[in-house]
Amino acid sequence: NISYRMNPTVIERREETERQEFYRTLSFDVQFPFDDDLCYIAHCFPYTYTDLQRLLFSLQHPEEPWKQENAEMSPSDFLQRDVMCKTIARNKCHVLTITNMVAREAAGQDYLPKNERKGIVITARVHPGETNSSWMMDGILRFLTGQSEMADRLRN
């Protein structure tokens, strides 16, 4: 028994719009087969510290097809990984810098020197229950360190 429907609560907007928008409600029933059993319900798939470590390792040590298609580049040309601090649990908290570290002026490609580039800071998992933000960061990191022309332009 599951339903997703519009509810009567209007979304309040600061700006005037001609059209009202309404919140939506997801509702479902859960039946527990055992009395006094313990059940955990999550709003997102888990993203563990081990998942993060595997991702960081794979970004720095890509699989063979990536190496073959990008023989002129290596992850160290655009990815720097440093330990910013340690968590209360003594886990390493990394800061990643993703930018082109190799000058390309001689190659005639679009390139801004590092000291002239604008930077952005992206954070995820500020609170322990925000696993969905970890999945978003996973996708952002895979994109920014990927092979696409757009990722390459963003790194420059």
Summary of the structure (lengths in Angstrom):
residues: 156
radius of gyration: 22.1
end to end distance: 50.6
largest distance: 71.6
contacts: 280
relative contact order: 0.12
helix: 31%
strand: 20%
